[in-house]
Amino acid sequence: MNKRIAEIYDSLQEVALYFGSRGINGECCDNLSFIEFMAIKKAQGRTGLAIQDLGRTLNMTKSGATRIVDRLESKGYLARKISPRDGRVCCVKCTLKGTKAVTKAAAKYAIRLEKAFQELEPHKIEQIGAVLKTLIQAVQKSRQFKSAVNAIS
């Protein structure tokens, strides 16, 4: 394995440590696991999000997504509804409680990032944003390629 790739992987783990569901000093996100938090975030602002599509965006199976939706529905963060277009499809929507949890966490982390970046020059902050966007696009693209290959096999 390329040494630089291994270093990038280690760096991503460090970032996840600070921005996962437990956050800095064990705070953030109420009683949610990281994957639960991300499910709420993916559902926020979307109407008619099929559970299968939620699973795809979280890189998991429909049954895995269903289990997460079950937990989030029982906690009051998501609500199920039947698709008006296809009665066989179950969709989820973010509740007010879910929206508040995501908004609260986003505001808290934005403040922390602003403090962490206060000594950086503005162009460095722009570079960080651009690199992260490129990384996400590369990972998503490779995941789509992998899914397409699996579908063919």
Number of C-alpha atoms within 10 A of each C-alpha: 5 6 8 9 10 11 11 11 12 12 12 11 13 12 12 14 13 14 15 20 22 18 18 13 7 10 12 21 22 11 11 18 14 16 14 20 23 18 23 27 17 17 22 20 12 11 13 18 21 20 24 19 17 23 19 13 15 16 13 13 15 16 12 15 23 16 11 21 24 15 15 21 18 11 14 14 24 25 17 18 16 14 16 11 8 8 10 9 15 17 22 23 23 25 20 12 14 25 17 14 19 19 14 14 18 14 11 14 16 12 11 13 11 12 11 10 13 11 8 11 9 10 9 11 14 10 11 11 12 11 12 11 11 12 12 11 12 12 11 14 12 12 13 12 12 11 12 11 10 9 8 6 6
